[in-house]
């Protein structure tokens, strides 16, 4: 088994090297602007490894869950095109909706969930996809957060036996290869839309699978840190009358990186460690999912801490730059 993982790792590494060379040749790069958190021109779309790992798993294990595979291929293809060109937001949302429908069909969601709840499930899933895409702004954050999510899923699987451990391990290998190029002071590659969105798609697939098995909405706490930063930032921009679709630098991680001058890798590690702590304390150690009241309490307390910290930092840095 170790040999097969090693072969997959080397295959993904070779793919990363080939893609890096091609991206430079065809100018698939991210050029920094006044809203960026980086200062160097960097290859975009390195997250192409993520859907490839899922396809490798599909081919290695008897072509299982084909509907989900078709969905991740479609959403990854349109995301890669968006990394290279500029795709209409309506087209991107339509493909994401269709891909989610394929994932839900694969999990037999439509026969297990009341049709009244389906719009909520689609809304939350689309929010997760685009929220994780918004959060992909500094070196290491997507890869480390993805490692924590998937590693925690493996830990949950030791007592629940819900997930396909090989699918998760293949994706972990892809993230490890990607981090070789991304988890550094000057990144060689960014995940791009194809990376963040395909990883989010897989996260949704696993979370819905878990929800159907446990009937507990608190499984969403596996994305608590990302979710709070995204949701509170969006609500704050809406309150100020700003467009949420426009690029900005108002996420907490952006404030820490740009105004605070903290190293990207340290910020990414902090996000990952905080999420790991939540996963361990409320899921892995007790070997169950938290109840709805405890889950709501965790969200409220963590949200208040987030708001307090962000407000403090904004006041601090505004005084410094006055």
Buried (B, 14 or more C-beta within 10 A) or exposed (E): EEEEBEEBBEBBBEBBEEBBEEBEEEEBBBEEEEEBBBEEEBBBBBBBBBBBBBBBBBEBEEEBBEBBBBBBBBBBBBBBBBBBEEBEEEEBEEBBBBBBBBBBBBBEBEEEBEEEEBEEBBEBBBBBBBBBBBBBBBBBBBBBBBBBBBBBBBBBBEEBEBBBEBBBBBBBBBBBBBBBBBBEEEBBBBBBBBBBBBBBBBBBBBBBBBBBBBEBBBBBBBBBBBBBBBBBBBEBBEEEEEEBEEEBBBBBBBBBBBBBEBBBBEBBBBBBEBBBEBBBEBBBEEEBBBEEEEBEEBBEEBBEEBBEEBEEBBEEBEEEEE
